[in-house]
Amino acid sequence: MTIRLAETDIDLRRCLPALLALRPHLTDETALALLHEQLANDRFSVAFVDLGDTVPAPAVITFRRMTMLVSGKTIYIDDLSTSPEARGKGYAGALVDFVIAQARQMGYQTVSLDSGQNPTRYDAHRLYLNKRFNITSHHFSLNLVD
């Protein structure tokens, strides 16, 4: 299994099917535009499982590098998604390990993420707990648009 950073528009397009499995409210073009904006402005990266140049990525992870008062230098995982047909093959765990290794290589203190709280996310929660993540807070959000 090869994991690599998405570096081209073709790479990003290969990531879209797996990413949209988690974010079905987005279209391909909207997701691609948001990814380009984040890559340009947010110290943001996209990594994916590469099974070959013409094959859509079965799993993708997006993350950003930030510094926070609470945790110091932190990598924050925005999205971790596996296409439904590729689940259970270890791709998500490998992507999390990849990000943790990146954080260690860059001298970061923490890797963190938020995950939805509903039964469809329980497999993801088991993965995070198995990777030694701790539940450290509640996440609060205020939607400013109807």
N, C-alpha and C positions, 0 to 999 in steps of 0.2 A: 504494500500500500504506500503510495506516495502522497505526501501532503505538501502543498506549495501555496505561496501567496498569489493572489490574483493580481496580475500586472497589466493586463490589456483588457480592452472592451470585450474581446472574444472570451477571455477567462471569466469576466463578470457575467456575461450572458450564459455561460455554461453553469454558473452558480444559481441562476434564477429559479429553475424548477424546485430545487431543494429549499431555497430561501422562501419561496412563495407558499410552500407547504406550511410554514409557520406564520406567514404574513399574507393570508389570502385576500385581505382587503386591498392589496396593491396589485396594479397591473405590471406587466413586464417593463413597460416604458417608465412608469412612475418609480418603480423600484430602482431601475437603472439610473434615472436622474438623481434620486436620493443618494445612491451609492457614490456617484461621481461627486456630488456636493460634499459628502462626508469625507471622501478620500482627499479632496482638495483642501478642506478646512479644519478637520477635526482630529488630526493625528490618528487616523482610522485605517484599519487594514481588514482585508478579506482573505481568509485561507480556505482551501477546499481539498477534498480527497480527489486526486486526479487518477482516473482509471484509463486515460488515453485521450488524445487530442480531439476526437470527434464524439466523445461520450459525455453527456451531461454529468456534472458532479453529483454523486449520490448524497453528499453531505457538505455543509458549509458552516463556517463560524466567522462572525464579524466582531471586531474588538477595537478598542481605542486606548491610547496611552494618555494618562492624566496624572496630575498631582493634586491630592486632596489633603486638607488639614487632618482629617480623621485617620487617614491610612497612609499618607506619604505617596510615593510613586506607585501608582496602581494601574494595572491593566483591567479595564472593564469590558466584559463580554456582553455585547448587545444582543446577538442572535446566535443560536446553535440549532441547526435544523438538518434533519435527514429526510430524504424522500421516503414516503410510506413503504415502497417496495424494497428499500435498502436498509430498513431498520433491523436491529438485532445482529448486525455484522461487525460491530465494534468501531464504526466510523466516528461516532460522536465522542467516544472515549479517547480515540486517537487525536481528534482535533483539540479536545481539552488539554491533553498532554502536550501537544504542540504549543499551545498558548502559554501553558505553565513554563515550558522550557524557554520560550521567548522571553518571558518575564524574568526568569532567573538569569539568562544571558545578559539582559540589559540592566540588571541590578535593581529590579523593582521589588517592593516589599510585599505587595498583595496582588491577587487576582480576585475580582469580584463580579457578581452578576445578580440580576433579579430574575425570578421565574414566577409565572402565573400560578395562582393557587386554585387549582381545580383538578378533578380526576384525570383529565387528559394529560396533565403534566407530571403525574406521579412517577413514571419511568424516568423522566429527566431528573426529578428530585433524587431518586435512588442513585443515579449516575453521579450527581454532584456530591452527595454524601459519601459515596464510595471513593471519590477523588479527594476526600478529606476537607471539603468545603463545610463551613459552619453556617447555620442560620443565625444572623447577627442583628437583624432589624426588621421592621415592617416598612414597606415602601408606600408612601402616600402620594397621590397624584390628584391634581385639579384640572379637569378638562375645561379649557377656555373657549372652545368652539362647539356649537351645537351640531 
